[in-house]
Amino acid sequence: RRAGKERRPRQGGRTAAPETRALEQELRAALGTKVQLFRTAKGGKLVIHFYSEEELQALYDRLI
């Protein structure tokens, strides 16, 4: 490790606000798969996981 550089916590160890966790849970229930929501000052990122081509097609059909 270089001097002056701090280690960043890994994403897996993040602590999300209760509202964000609740929204992730609602999205998981609605979509039937793992969902991650990352908030930033200007917006954020929504990650929807799928584990097969069939699951991707089912997600596509629900969303589109």
CHARMM-style PDB file with segment names, atoms N, HN, CA, C and O in Angstrom:
ATOM      1  N   ARG     1       0.845  -1.189   0.000  1.00  0.00      PROA
ATOM      2  CA  ARG     1       0.000   0.000   0.000  1.00  0.00      PROA
ATOM      3  C   ARG     1       0.870   1.224   0.000  1.00  0.00      PROA
ATOM      4  O   ARG     1       1.829   1.312   0.767  1.00  0.00      PROA
ATOM      5  N   ARG     2       0.545   2.175  -0.854  1.00  0.00      PROA
ATOM      6  HN  ARG     2      -0.234   2.104  -1.477  1.00  0.00      PROA
ATOM      7  CA  ARG     2       1.343   3.400  -0.930  1.00  0.00      PROA
ATOM      8  C   ARG     2       0.960   4.335   0.198  1.00  0.00      PROA
ATOM      9  O   ARG     2      -0.182   4.350   0.658  1.00  0.00      PROA
ATOM     10  N   ALA     3       1.941   5.117   0.636  1.00  0.00      PROA
ATOM     11  HN  ALA     3       2.868   5.104   0.263  1.00  0.00      PROA
ATOM     12  CA  ALA     3       1.695   6.084   1.711  1.00  0.00      PROA
ATOM     13  C   ALA     3       0.708   7.140   1.235  1.00  0.00      PROA
ATOM     14  O   ALA     3       0.756   7.569   0.082  1.00  0.00      PROA
ATOM     15  N   GLY     4      -0.184   7.556   2.123  1.00  0.00      PROA
ATOM     16  HN  GLY     4      -0.223   7.208   3.060  1.00  0.00      PROA
ATOM     17  CA  GLY     4      -1.136   8.609   1.807  1.00  0.00      PROA
ATOM     18  C   GLY     4      -2.415   8.119   1.151  1.00  0.00      PROA
ATOM     19  O   GLY     4      -3.347   8.903   0.970  1.00  0.00      PROA
ATOM     20  N   LYS     5      -2.484   6.849   0.792  1.00  0.00      PROA
ATOM     21  HN  LYS     5      -1.727   6.212   0.939  1.00  0.00      PROA
ATOM     22  CA  LYS     5      -3.687   6.290   0.167  1.00  0.00      PROA
ATOM     23  C   LYS     5      -4.482   5.530   1.227  1.00  0.00      PROA
ATOM     24  O   LYS     5      -3.952   4.664   1.924  1.00  0.00      PROA
ATOM     25  N   GLU     6      -5.753   5.871   1.328  1.00  0.00      PROA
ATOM     26  HN  GLU     6      -6.183   6.574   0.762  1.00  0.00      PROA
ATOM     27  CA  GLU     6      -6.608   5.128   2.255  1.00  0.00      PROA
ATOM     28  C   GLU     6      -7.317   4.032   1.496  1.00  0.00      PROA
ATOM     29  O   GLU     6      -7.607   4.174   0.308  1.00  0.00      PROA
ATOM     30  N   ARG     7      -7.595   2.944   2.178  1.00  0.00      PROA
ATOM     31  HN  ARG     7      -7.359   2.829   3.143  1.00  0.00      PROA
ATOM     32  CA  ARG     7      -8.335   1.857   1.560  1.00  0.00      PROA
ATOM     33  C   ARG     7      -9.814   2.193   1.549  1.00  0.00      PROA
ATOM     34  O   ARG     7     -10.356   2.726   2.517  1.00  0.00      PROA
ATOM     35  N   ARG     8     -10.447   1.876   0.453  1.00  0.00      PROA
ATOM     36  HN  ARG     8     -10.008   1.443  -0.334  1.00  0.00      PROA
ATOM     37  CA  ARG     8     -11.890   2.066   0.358  1.00  0.00      PROA
ATOM     38  C   ARG     8     -12.573   0.781   0.806  1.00  0.00      PROA
ATOM     39  O   ARG     8     -12.077  -0.313   0.537  1.00  0.00      PROA
ATOM     40  N   PRO     9     -13.704   0.906   1.486  1.00  0.00      PROA
ATOM     41  CA  PRO     9     -14.417  -0.323   1.848  1.00  0.00      PROA
ATOM     42  C   PRO     9     -14.946  -1.017   0.604  1.00  0.00      PROA
ATOM     43  O   PRO     9     -15.288  -0.359  -0.379  1.00  0.00      PROA
ATOM     44  N   ARG    10     -15.015  -2.334   0.641  1.00  0.00      PROA
ATOM     45  HN  ARG    10     -14.737  -2.868   1.440  1.00  0.00      PROA
ATOM     46  CA  ARG    10     -15.534  -3.094  -0.495  1.00  0.00      PROA
ATOM     47  C   ARG    10     -17.024  -2.871  -0.601  1.00  0.00      PROA
ATOM     48  O   ARG    10     -17.699  -2.608   0.394  1.00  0.00      PROA
ATOM     49  N   GLN    11     -17.530  -2.977  -1.813  1.00  0.00      PROA
ATOM     50  HN  GLN    11     -16.982  -3.190  -2.622  1.00  0.00      PROA
ATOM     51  CA  GLN    11     -18.945  -2.743  -2.048  1.00  0.00      PROA
ATOM     52  C   GLN    11     -19.818  -3.690  -1.248  1.00  0.00      PROA
ATOM     53  O   GLN    11     -20.892  -3.294  -0.796  1.00  0.00      PROA
ATOM     54  N   GLY    12     -19.393  -4.919  -1.061  1.00  0.00      PROA
ATOM     55  HN  GLY    12     -18.521  -5.241  -1.428  1.00  0.00      PROA
ATOM     56  CA  GLY    12     -20.190  -5.893  -0.330  1.00  0.00      PROA
ATOM     57  C   GLY    12     -20.421  -5.488   1.106  1.00  0.00      PROA
ATOM     58  O   GLY    12     -21.385  -5.941   1.723  1.00  0.00      PROA
ATOM     59  N   GLY    13     -19.567  -4.650   1.653  1.00  0.00      PROA
ATOM     60  HN  GLY    13     -18.784  -4.282   1.152  1.00  0.00      PROA
ATOM     61  CA  GLY    13     -19.690  -4.233   3.034  1.00  0.00      PROA
ATOM     62  C   GLY    13     -20.415  -2.912   3.200  1.00  0.00      PROA
ATOM     63  O   GLY    13     -20.368  -2.306   4.270  1.00  0.00      PROA
ATOM     64  N   ARG    14     -21.084  -2.461   2.149  1.00  0.00      PROA
ATOM     65  HN  ARG    14     -21.122  -2.953   1.279  1.00  0.00      PROA
ATOM     66  CA  ARG    14     -21.745  -1.158   2.214  1.00  0.00      PROA
ATOM     67  C   ARG    14     -22.915  -1.193   3.179  1.00  0.00      PROA
ATOM     68  O   ARG    14     -23.531  -2.237   3.395  1.00  0.00      PROA
ATOM     69  N   THR    15     -23.207  -0.057   3.745  1.00  0.00      PROA
ATOM     70  HN  THR    15     -22.706   0.791   3.569  1.00  0.00      PROA
ATOM     71  CA  THR    15     -24.389   0.059   4.585  1.00  0.00      PROA
ATOM     72  C   THR    15     -25.308   1.074   3.930  1.00  0.00      PROA
ATOM     73  O   THR    15     -24.996   2.262   3.857  1.00  0.00      PROA
ATOM     74  N   ALA    16     -26.427   0.595   3.463  1.00  0.00      PROA
ATOM     75  HN  ALA    16     -26.681  -0.370   3.522  1.00  0.00      PROA
ATOM     76  CA  ALA    16     -27.384   1.451   2.778  1.00  0.00      PROA
ATOM     77  C   ALA    16     -28.381   2.006   3.791  1.00  0.00      PROA
ATOM     78  O   ALA    16     -28.620   1.409   4.840  1.00  0.00      PROA
ATOM     79  N   ALA    17     -28.950   3.145   3.462  1.00  0.00      PROA
ATOM     80  HN  ALA    17     -28.756   3.630   2.609  1.00  0.00      PROA
ATOM     81  CA  ALA    17     -29.978   3.745   4.303  1.00  0.00      PROA
ATOM     82  C   ALA    17     -31.179   2.804   4.358  1.00  0.00      PROA
ATOM     83  O   ALA    17     -31.423   2.063   3.405  1.00  0.00      PROA
ATOM     84  N   PRO    18     -31.925   2.821   5.447  1.00  0.00      PROA
ATOM     85  CA  PRO    18     -33.089   1.932   5.556  1.00  0.00      PROA
ATOM     86  C   PRO    18     -34.080   2.102   4.403  1.00  0.00      PROA
ATOM     87  O   PRO    18     -34.687   1.126   3.960  1.00  0.00      PROA
ATOM     88  N   GLU    19     -34.247   3.322   3.920  1.00  0.00      PROA
ATOM     89  HN  GLU    19     -33.754   4.114   4.279  1.00  0.00      PROA
ATOM     90  CA  GLU    19     -35.164   3.557   2.809  1.00  0.00      PROA
ATOM     91  C   GLU    19     -34.671   2.862   1.540  1.00  0.00      PROA
ATOM     92  O   GLU    19     -35.464   2.305   0.780  1.00  0.00      PROA
ATOM     93  N   THR    20     -33.366   2.899   1.320  1.00  0.00      PROA
ATOM     94  HN  THR    20     -32.723   3.352   1.937  1.00  0.00      PROA
ATOM     95  CA  THR    20     -32.784   2.261   0.149  1.00  0.00      PROA
ATOM     96  C   THR    20     -32.927   0.752   0.246  1.00  0.00      PROA
ATOM     97  O   THR    20     -33.281   0.100  -0.737  1.00  0.00      PROA
ATOM     98  N   ARG    21     -32.658   0.192   1.407  1.00  0.00      PROA
ATOM     99  HN  ARG    21     -32.370   0.721   2.205  1.00  0.00      PROA
ATOM    100  CA  ARG    21     -32.807  -1.254   1.603  1.00  0.00      PROA
ATOM    101  C   ARG    21     -34.253  -1.684   1.398  1.00  0.00      PROA
ATOM    102  O   ARG    21     -34.508  -2.733   0.805  1.00  0.00      PROA
ATOM    103  N   ALA    22     -35.200  -0.890   1.881  1.00  0.00      PROA
ATOM    104  HN  ALA    22     -34.993  -0.039   2.362  1.00  0.00      PROA
ATOM    105  CA  ALA    22     -36.620  -1.216   1.717  1.00  0.00      PROA
ATOM    106  C   ALA    22     -37.005  -1.188   0.242  1.00  0.00      PROA
ATOM    107  O   ALA    22     -37.753  -2.048  -0.222  1.00  0.00      PROA
ATOM    108  N   LEU    23     -36.499  -0.205  -0.491  1.00  0.00      PROA
ATOM    109  HN  LEU    23     -35.891   0.494  -0.114  1.00  0.00      PROA
ATOM    110  CA  LEU    23     -36.796  -0.113  -1.918  1.00  0.00      PROA
ATOM    111  C   LEU    23     -36.199  -1.299  -2.667  1.00  0.00      PROA
ATOM    112  O   LEU    23     -36.846  -1.856  -3.553  1.00  0.00      PROA
ATOM    113  N   GLU    24     -34.966  -1.694  -2.321  1.00  0.00      PROA
ATOM    114  HN  GLU    24     -34.440  -1.241  -1.601  1.00  0.00      PROA
ATOM    115  CA  GLU    24     -34.362  -2.875  -2.934  1.00  0.00      PROA
ATOM    116  C   GLU    24     -35.229  -4.103  -2.688  1.00  0.00      PROA
ATOM    117  O   GLU    24     -35.441  -4.905  -3.597  1.00  0.00      PROA
ATOM    118  N   GLN    25     -35.729  -4.254  -1.472  1.00  0.00      PROA
ATOM    119  HN  GLN    25     -35.557  -3.603  -0.733  1.00  0.00      PROA
ATOM    120  CA  GLN    25     -36.560  -5.402  -1.118  1.00  0.00      PROA
ATOM    121  C   GLN    25     -37.853  -5.414  -1.928  1.00  0.00      PROA
ATOM    122  O   GLN    25     -38.280  -6.471  -2.392  1.00  0.00      PROA
ATOM    123  N   GLU    26     -38.475  -4.259  -2.101  1.00  0.00      PROA
ATOM    124  HN  GLU    26     -38.128  -3.401  -1.724  1.00  0.00      PROA
ATOM    125  CA  GLU    26     -39.703  -4.169  -2.899  1.00  0.00      PROA
ATOM    126  C   GLU    26     -39.431  -4.529  -4.358  1.00  0.00      PROA
ATOM    127  O   GLU    26     -40.218  -5.238  -4.986  1.00  0.00      PROA
ATOM    128  N   LEU    27     -38.319  -4.039  -4.889  1.00  0.00      PROA
ATOM    129  HN  LEU    27     -37.680  -3.462  -4.379  1.00  0.00      PROA
ATOM    130  CA  LEU    27     -37.958  -4.359  -6.270  1.00  0.00      PROA
ATOM    131  C   LEU    27     -37.653  -5.848  -6.424  1.00  0.00      PROA
ATOM    132  O   LEU    27     -38.035  -6.455  -7.424  1.00  0.00      PROA
ATOM    133  N   ARG    28     -36.970  -6.442  -5.442  1.00  0.00      PROA
ATOM    134  HN  ARG    28     -36.660  -5.949  -4.629  1.00  0.00      PROA
ATOM    135  CA  ARG    28     -36.701  -7.885  -5.479  1.00  0.00      PROA
ATOM    136  C   ARG    28     -38.010  -8.671  -5.534  1.00  0.00      PROA
ATOM    137  O   ARG    28     -38.152  -9.604  -6.324  1.00  0.00      PROA
ATOM    138  N   ALA    29     -38.961  -8.284  -4.688  1.00  0.00      PROA
ATOM    139  HN  ALA    29     -38.846  -7.526  -4.046  1.00  0.00      PROA
ATOM    140  CA  ALA    29     -40.244  -8.979  -4.641  1.00  0.00      PROA
ATOM    141  C   ALA    29     -40.995  -8.827  -5.960  1.00  0.00      PROA
ATOM    142  O   ALA    29     -41.605  -9.784  -6.437  1.00  0.00      PROA
ATOM    143  N   ALA    30     -40.955  -7.646  -6.547  1.00  0.00      PROA
ATOM    144  HN  ALA    30     -40.459  -6.869  -6.160  1.00  0.00      PROA
ATOM    145  CA  ALA    30     -41.681  -7.388  -7.789  1.00  0.00      PROA
ATOM    146  C   ALA    30     -41.045  -8.101  -8.978  1.00  0.00      PROA
ATOM    147  O   ALA    30     -41.751  -8.592  -9.859  1.00  0.00      PROA
ATOM    148  N   LEU    31     -39.714  -8.160  -9.006  1.00  0.00      PROA
ATOM    149  HN  LEU    31     -39.140  -7.761  -8.290  1.00  0.00      PROA
ATOM    150  CA  LEU    31     -39.013  -8.718 -10.159  1.00  0.00      PROA
ATOM    151  C   LEU    31     -38.612 -10.173  -9.970  1.00  0.00      PROA
ATOM    152  O   LEU    31     -38.315 -10.861 -10.946  1.00  0.00      PROA
ATOM    153  N   GLY    32     -38.600 -10.647  -8.747  1.00  0.00      PROA
ATOM    154  HN  GLY    32     -38.841 -10.089  -7.954  1.00  0.00      PROA
ATOM    155  CA  GLY    32     -38.257 -12.035  -8.482  1.00  0.00      PROA
ATOM    156  C   GLY    32     -36.789 -12.358  -8.618  1.00  0.00      PROA
ATOM    157  O   GLY    32     -36.434 -13.505  -8.893  1.00  0.00      PROA
ATOM    158  N   THR    33     -35.921 -11.371  -8.432  1.00  0.00      PROA
ATOM    159  HN  THR    33     -36.210 -10.439  -8.209  1.00  0.00      PROA
ATOM    160  CA  THR    33     -34.481 -11.609  -8.525  1.00  0.00      PROA
ATOM    161  C   THR    33     -33.736 -10.577  -7.686  1.00  0.00      PROA
ATOM    162  O   THR    33     -34.330  -9.613  -7.202  1.00  0.00      PROA
ATOM    163  N   LYS    34     -32.449 -10.782  -7.520  1.00  0.00      PROA
ATOM    164  HN  LYS    34     -31.967 -11.565  -7.913  1.00  0.00      PROA
ATOM    165  CA  LYS    34     -31.623  -9.873  -6.729  1.00  0.00      PROA
ATOM    166  C   LYS    34     -31.545  -8.510  -7.409  1.00  0.00      PROA
ATOM    167  O   LYS    34     -31.338  -8.411  -8.619  1.00  0.00      PROA
ATOM    168  N   VAL    35     -31.716  -7.460  -6.603  1.00  0.00      PROA
ATOM    169  HN  VAL    35     -31.884  -7.541  -5.620  1.00  0.00      PROA
ATOM    170  CA  VAL    35     -31.662  -6.082  -7.086  1.00  0.00      PROA
ATOM    171  C   VAL    35     -30.773  -5.291  -6.137  1.00  0.00      PROA
ATOM    172  O   VAL    35     -30.866  -5.445  -4.919  1.00  0.00      PROA
ATOM    173  N   GLN    36     -29.921  -4.453  -6.688  1.00  0.00      PROA
ATOM    174  HN  GLN    36     -29.846  -4.328  -7.677  1.00  0.00      PROA
ATOM    175  CA  GLN    36     -29.078  -3.576  -5.883  1.00  0.00      PROA
ATOM    176  C   GLN    36     -29.295  -2.145  -6.330  1.00  0.00      PROA
ATOM    177  O   GLN    36     -29.369  -1.860  -7.525  1.00  0.00      PROA
ATOM    178  N   LEU    37     -29.398  -1.249  -5.363  1.00  0.00      PROA
ATOM    179  HN  LEU    37     -29.339  -1.480  -4.392  1.00  0.00      PROA
ATOM    180  CA  LEU    37     -29.603   0.159  -5.636  1.00  0.00      PROA
ATOM    181  C   LEU    37     -28.456   0.932  -5.011  1.00  0.00      PROA
ATOM    182  O   LEU    37     -28.216   0.840  -3.807  1.00  0.00      PROA
ATOM    183  N   PHE    38     -27.750   1.695  -5.834  1.00  0.00      PROA
ATOM    184  HN  PHE    38     -27.946   1.770  -6.812  1.00  0.00      PROA
ATOM    185  CA  PHE    38     -26.627   2.499  -5.368  1.00  0.00      PROA
ATOM    186  C   PHE    38     -26.974   3.964  -5.603  1.00  0.00      PROA
ATOM    187  O   PHE    38     -27.174   4.382  -6.744  1.00  0.00      PROA
ATOM    188  N   ARG    39     -27.045   4.732  -4.546  1.00  0.00      PROA
ATOM    189  HN  ARG    39     -26.882   4.393  -3.620  1.00  0.00      PROA
ATOM    190  CA  ARG    39     -27.391   6.148  -4.655  1.00  0.00      PROA
ATOM    191  C   ARG    39     -26.130   7.000  -4.650  1.00  0.00      PROA
ATOM    192  O   ARG    39     -25.153   6.699  -3.965  1.00  0.00      PROA
ATOM    193  N   THR    40     -26.181   8.087  -5.446  1.00  0.00      PROA
ATOM    194  HN  THR    40     -26.975   8.331  -6.002  1.00  0.00      PROA
ATOM    195  CA  THR    40     -25.108   9.069  -5.452  1.00  0.00      PROA
ATOM    196  C   THR    40     -25.742  10.441  -5.250  1.00  0.00      PROA
ATOM    197  O   THR    40     -26.964  10.556  -5.150  1.00  0.00      PROA
ATOM    198  N   ALA    41     -24.928  11.459  -5.192  1.00  0.00      PROA
ATOM    199  HN  ALA    41     -23.935  11.366  -5.274  1.00  0.00      PROA
ATOM    200  CA  ALA    41     -25.449  12.809  -4.982  1.00  0.00      PROA
ATOM    201  C   ALA    41     -26.337  13.251  -6.140  1.00  0.00      PROA
ATOM    202  O   ALA    41     -27.269  14.031  -5.943  1.00  0.00      PROA
ATOM    203  N   LYS    42     -26.055  12.759  -7.348  1.00  0.00      PROA
ATOM    204  HN  LYS    42     -25.298  12.126  -7.508  1.00  0.00      PROA
ATOM    205  CA  LYS    42     -26.792  13.205  -8.531  1.00  0.00      PROA
ATOM    206  C   LYS    42     -27.739  12.153  -9.092  1.00  0.00      PROA
ATOM    207  O   LYS    42     -28.332  12.383 -10.146  1.00  0.00      PROA
ATOM    208  N   GLY    43     -27.902  11.042  -8.453  1.00  0.00      PROA
ATOM    209  HN  GLY    43     -27.420  10.855  -7.596  1.00  0.00      PROA
ATOM    210  CA  GLY    43     -28.770   9.986  -8.988  1.00  0.00      PROA
ATOM    211  C   GLY    43     -28.367   8.651  -8.425  1.00  0.00      PROA
ATOM    212  O   GLY    43     -28.457   8.429  -7.217  1.00  0.00      PROA
ATOM    213  N   GLY    44     -27.921   7.755  -9.287  1.00  0.00      PROA
ATOM    214  HN  GLY    44     -27.848   7.935 -10.268  1.00  0.00      PROA
ATOM    215  CA  GLY    44     -27.495   6.463  -8.798  1.00  0.00      PROA
ATOM    216  C   GLY    44     -27.500   5.411  -9.874  1.00  0.00      PROA
ATOM    217  O   GLY    44     -27.521   5.711 -11.068  1.00  0.00      PROA
ATOM    218  N   LYS    45     -27.481   4.158  -9.425  1.00  0.00      PROA
ATOM    219  HN  LYS    45     -27.465   3.915  -8.455  1.00  0.00      PROA
ATOM    220  CA  LYS    45     -27.425   3.030 -10.339  1.00  0.00      PROA
ATOM    221  C   LYS    45     -28.304   1.926  -9.782  1.00  0.00      PROA
ATOM    222  O   LYS    45     -28.273   1.638  -8.585  1.00  0.00      PROA
ATOM    223  N   LEU    46     -29.092   1.305 -10.660  1.00  0.00      PROA
ATOM    224  HN  LEU    46     -29.118   1.539 -11.632  1.00  0.00      PROA
ATOM    225  CA  LEU    46     -29.936   0.179 -10.311  1.00  0.00      PROA
ATOM    226  C   LEU    46     -29.393  -1.042 -11.036  1.00  0.00      PROA
ATOM    227  O   LEU    46     -29.288  -1.038 -12.262  1.00  0.00      PROA
ATOM    228  N   VAL    47     -29.048  -2.087 -10.291  1.00  0.00      PROA
ATOM    229  HN  VAL    47     -29.133  -2.091  -9.295  1.00  0.00      PROA
ATOM    230  CA  VAL    47     -28.512  -3.314 -10.872  1.00  0.00      PROA
ATOM    231  C   VAL    47     -29.531  -4.423 -10.658  1.00  0.00      PROA
ATOM    232  O   VAL    47     -29.917  -4.716  -9.526  1.00  0.00      PROA
ATOM    233  N   ILE    48     -29.963  -5.037 -11.756  1.00  0.00      PROA
ATOM    234  HN  ILE    48     -29.650  -4.800 -12.676  1.00  0.00      PROA
ATOM    235  CA  ILE    48     -30.901  -6.153 -11.712  1.00  0.00      PROA
ATOM    236  C   ILE    48     -30.136  -7.389 -12.166  1.00  0.00      PROA
ATOM    237  O   ILE    48     -29.641  -7.441 -13.292  1.00  0.00      PROA
ATOM    238  N   HSD    49     -30.043  -8.377 -11.294  1.00  0.00      PROA
ATOM    239  HN  HSD    49     -30.446  -8.335 -10.379  1.00  0.00      PROA
ATOM    240  CA  HSD    49     -29.294  -9.595 -11.593  1.00  0.00      PROA
ATOM    241  C   HSD    49     -30.198 -10.618 -12.269  1.00  0.00      PROA
ATOM    242  O   HSD    49     -31.386 -10.709 -11.962  1.00  0.00      PROA
ATOM    243  N   PHE    50     -29.626 -11.385 -13.189  1.00  0.00      PROA
ATOM    244  HN  PHE    50     -28.660 -11.311 -13.438  1.00  0.00      PROA
ATOM    245  CA  PHE    50     -30.334 -12.520 -13.775  1.00  0.00      PROA
ATOM    246  C   PHE    50     -29.349 -13.659 -13.911  1.00  0.00      PROA
ATOM    247  O   PHE    50     -28.140 -13.442 -13.999  1.00  0.00      PROA
ATOM    248  N   TYR    51     -29.872 -14.875 -13.927  1.00  0.00      PROA
ATOM    249  HN  TYR    51     -30.853 -15.051 -13.855  1.00  0.00      PROA
ATOM    250  CA  TYR    51     -29.011 -16.050 -13.844  1.00  0.00      PROA
ATOM    251  C   TYR    51     -29.208 -17.035 -14.996  1.00  0.00      PROA
ATOM    252  O   TYR    51     -28.610 -18.111 -14.999  1.00  0.00      PROA
ATOM    253  N   SER    52     -30.030 -16.678 -15.961  1.00  0.00      PROA
ATOM    254  HN  SER    52     -30.515 -15.803 -15.959  1.00  0.00      PROA
ATOM    255  CA  SER    52     -30.205 -17.514 -17.140  1.00  0.00      PROA
ATOM    256  C   SER    52     -30.834 -16.675 -18.237  1.00  0.00      PROA
ATOM    257  O   SER    52     -31.356 -15.589 -17.983  1.00  0.00      PROA
ATOM    258  N   GLU    53     -30.780 -17.180 -19.445  1.00  0.00      PROA
ATOM    259  HN  GLU    53     -30.355 -18.062 -19.652  1.00  0.00      PROA
ATOM    260  CA  GLU    53     -31.404 -16.483 -20.563  1.00  0.00      PROA
ATOM    261  C   GLU    53     -32.917 -16.413 -20.369  1.00  0.00      PROA
ATOM    262  O   GLU    53     -33.551 -15.421 -20.729  1.00  0.00      PROA
ATOM    263  N   GLU    54     -33.489 -17.472 -19.797  1.00  0.00      PROA
ATOM    264  HN  GLU    54     -32.974 -18.277 -19.504  1.00  0.00      PROA
ATOM    265  CA  GLU    54     -34.931 -17.483 -19.558  1.00  0.00      PROA
ATOM    266  C   GLU    54     -35.319 -16.411 -18.542  1.00  0.00      PROA
ATOM    267  O   GLU    54     -36.336 -15.735 -18.702  1.00  0.00      PROA
ATOM    268  N   GLU    55     -34.510 -16.260 -17.503  1.00  0.00      PROA
ATOM    269  HN  GLU    55     -33.684 -16.809 -17.373  1.00  0.00      PROA
ATOM    270  CA  GLU    55     -34.794 -15.239 -16.508  1.00  0.00      PROA
ATOM    271  C   GLU    55     -34.644 -13.841 -17.107  1.00  0.00      PROA
ATOM    272  O   GLU    55     -35.424 -12.946 -16.784  1.00  0.00      PROA
ATOM    273  N   LEU    56     -33.668 -13.648 -17.960  1.00  0.00      PROA
ATOM    274  HN  LEU    56     -33.034 -14.375 -18.222  1.00  0.00      PROA
ATOM    275  CA  LEU    56     -33.506 -12.367 -18.644  1.00  0.00      PROA
ATOM    276  C   LEU    56     -34.736 -12.071 -19.500  1.00  0.00      PROA
ATOM    277  O   LEU    56     -35.230 -10.944 -19.502  1.00  0.00      PROA
ATOM    278  N   GLN    57     -35.227 -13.061 -20.219  1.00  0.00      PROA
ATOM    279  HN  GLN    57     -34.825 -13.977 -20.217  1.00  0.00      PROA
ATOM    280  CA  GLN    57     -36.408 -12.867 -21.052  1.00  0.00      PROA
ATOM    281  C   GLN    57     -37.627 -12.518 -20.201  1.00  0.00      PROA
ATOM    282  O   GLN    57     -38.423 -11.660 -20.582  1.00  0.00      PROA
ATOM    283  N   ALA    58     -37.777 -13.179 -19.047  1.00  0.00      PROA
ATOM    284  HN  ALA    58     -37.130 -13.876 -18.738  1.00  0.00      PROA
ATOM    285  CA  ALA    58     -38.912 -12.888 -18.156  1.00  0.00      PROA
ATOM    286  C   ALA    58     -38.800 -11.464 -17.617  1.00  0.00      PROA
ATOM    287  O   ALA    58     -39.813 -10.771 -17.518  1.00  0.00      PROA
ATOM    288  N   LEU    59     -37.608 -11.014 -17.268  1.00  0.00      PROA
ATOM    289  HN  LEU    59     -36.785 -11.577 -17.348  1.00  0.00      PROA
ATOM    290  CA  LEU    59     -37.412  -9.645 -16.802  1.00  0.00      PROA
ATOM    291  C   LEU    59     -37.734  -8.656 -17.905  1.00  0.00      PROA
ATOM    292  O   LEU    59     -38.388  -7.639 -17.672  1.00  0.00      PROA
ATOM    293  N   TYR    60     -37.272  -8.959 -19.104  1.00  0.00      PROA
ATOM    294  HN  TYR    60     -36.741  -9.785 -19.293  1.00  0.00      PROA
ATOM    295  CA  TYR    60     -37.551  -8.100 -20.258  1.00  0.00      PROA
ATOM    296  C   TYR    60     -39.063  -7.969 -20.461  1.00  0.00      PROA
ATOM    297  O   TYR    60     -39.577  -6.867 -20.656  1.00  0.00      PROA
ATOM    298  N   ASP    61     -39.763  -9.094 -20.413  1.00  0.00      PROA
ATOM    299  HN  ASP    61     -39.346  -9.989 -20.254  1.00  0.00      PROA
ATOM    300  CA  ASP    61     -41.212  -9.079 -20.610  1.00  0.00      PROA
ATOM    301  C   ASP    61     -41.913  -8.250 -19.539  1.00  0.00      PROA
ATOM    302  O   ASP    61     -42.870  -7.540 -19.844  1.00  0.00      PROA
ATOM    303  N   ARG    62     -41.458  -8.327 -18.299  1.00  0.00      PROA
ATOM    304  HN  ARG    62     -40.680  -8.904 -18.051  1.00  0.00      PROA
ATOM    305  CA  ARG    62     -42.069  -7.544 -17.216  1.00  0.00      PROA
ATOM    306  C   ARG    62     -41.792  -6.048 -17.368  1.00  0.00      PROA
ATOM    307  O   ARG    62     -42.670  -5.217 -17.137  1.00  0.00      PROA
ATOM    308  N   LEU    63     -40.578  -5.723 -17.755  1.00  0.00      PROA
ATOM    309  HN  LEU    63     -39.864  -6.398 -17.943  1.00  0.00      PROA
ATOM    310  CA  LEU    63     -40.186  -4.321 -17.820  1.00  0.00      PROA
ATOM    311  C   LEU    63     -40.638  -3.623 -19.095  1.00  0.00      PROA
ATOM    312  O   LEU    63     -40.906  -2.421 -19.091  1.00  0.00      PROA
ATOM    313  N   ILE    64     -40.719  -4.358 -20.158  1.00  0.00      PROA
ATOM    314  HN  ILE    64     -40.501  -5.334 -20.161  1.00  0.00      PROA
ATOM    315  CA  ILE    64     -41.073  -3.750 -21.453  1.00  0.00      PROA
ATOM    316  C   ILE    64     -42.519  -4.050 -21.741  1.00  0.00      PROA
ATOM    317  OT1 ILE    64     -43.040  -3.639 -22.777  1.00  0.00      PROA
TER     318      ILE     64
END
